Amino acid sequence: MSYLEHNIKTVPSGLRKILFLNWPVILLLAAISGIGFLILYSVAGGSMRPWVEPQMKRLAFGMGLMLFIAMVPIWFWRNMSALAYLVSVLLLLAVHFFGTVNMGAKRWIDLGFMVLQPSELAKITLIMVLAAYYDWLDIKKTSRPLWVLIPVIIIMVPTALVLKQPDLGTAILLVAGGGILMFLAGVSWFYFAAIIAAVAAAITAVFEFRGTEWQFLKDYQYRRIDTFLNPASDPLGAGYHITQSKIALGSGGLTGRGFMQGTQARLNFLPEKHTDFIFTTLAEEFGFLGAMSLLGLYALIIVFCVVSAIRNKDRYASLITLGVAATLFLFFVVNMSMVMGLAPVVGVPLPLVSYGGSAMLVLLIAFGLMQSAHVHRPR
């Protein structure tokens, strides 16, 4: 039984819970979403369609879902963690049998009323089950080999299924998010040093087996790596995304060209201008100051999450909060690094700014769990 269950009487109940929400985080999420609407409006040429209106509806639904999850006691979500993880793994398996193919990848399931990307759901269920595992585990056993092996298997099962789709970007986020949570739970740094060495060996193997029947990645994924290492080698082909992205980032200067004045997006030089590369439009129209302002909003959310986690005496609630913060951090760092040419293009959206349903809903579900942990902490 956790610390929180011993102190249920100190937790607010009923509608009083609304007063104890972490409102600064909610306002910051709304502000970032508002920036996303502005940029989507701009890349659509000053129109609410085809992207702004659907995105607003998703945000309204997602915010409602977040508040509903926040009102449910955090110990309920802890008890549901293993089941949620199992459902997400089954959905990933279902993708291989019933999934829809788009641009050479099979990542989505058409549910009729919406198209679901189960790999997005796996990001949060992985955090839930790992937090529940370390909440259950005696802290003295955290770094013992047998008890380290179990979370590694928990991480690798969805990761392997996501790689099969293929979706390298999400697979990297799953491994990185799970690894960060293990580190925060107190697993010895020795294991992480071993993993870093294994990753270095895996990267070597990826290149050694290229062109053979044992190659690990698809041809287009190898082309992305080649482009990352030398974008100028094919500026009109595989290097087109990065080349145009850098032009947009550089042309923004300190203060930008102005709202709806960005030429790269409006003249369709930028591919994926409303999804993965939307940050470049923001940087072109609002410049370095606009880009840093968005970065500052993300950073503030992480600060509020860390403070909430530190003040929370329940291990599961604290790990969930830190896991959500780590997920947000990985999302925006990988996306910004990708569009700036500091990392390979792996198809990671900019949180709450890029157009898309699954990623936004899953992120708001994650913040619903963070809010539940914050509301139901003992006082």
HELIX and SHEET records of a PDB file:
HELIX    1   1 LEU A    4  THR A   10  5                                   7    
HELIX    2   2 GLY A   14  PHE A   20  5                                   7    
HELIX    3   3 TRP A   23  VAL A   43  1                                  21    
HELIX    4   4 VAL A   52  MET A   71  1                                  20    
HELIX    5   5 ILE A   74  PHE A   98  1                                  25    
HELIX    6   6 PRO A  118  TRP A  136  1                                  19    
HELIX    7   7 ILE A  139  LYS A  141  5                                   3    
HELIX    8   8 PRO A  145  LYS A  164  1                                  20    
HELIX    9   9 LEU A  168  ALA A  185  1                                  18    
HELIX   10  10 TRP A  189  GLU A  208  1                                  20    
HELIX   11  11 ASP A  219  LEU A  229  1                                  11    
HELIX   12  12 PRO A  231  SER A  233  5                                   3    
HELIX   13  13 TYR A  240  SER A  251  1                                  12    
HELIX   14  14 THR A  263  ARG A  266  1                                   4    
HELIX   15  15 ILE A  278  ARG A  311  1                                  34    
HELIX   16  16 ARG A  315  VAL A  339  1                                  25    
HELIX   17  17 SER A  358  VAL A  375  1                                  18    
SHEET    1   A 3 THR A 100  ASN A 102  0                                        
SHEET    2   A 3 ALA A 105  ASP A 110 -1                                        
SHEET    3   A 3 VAL A 115  LEU A 116 -1                                        
END                                                                             
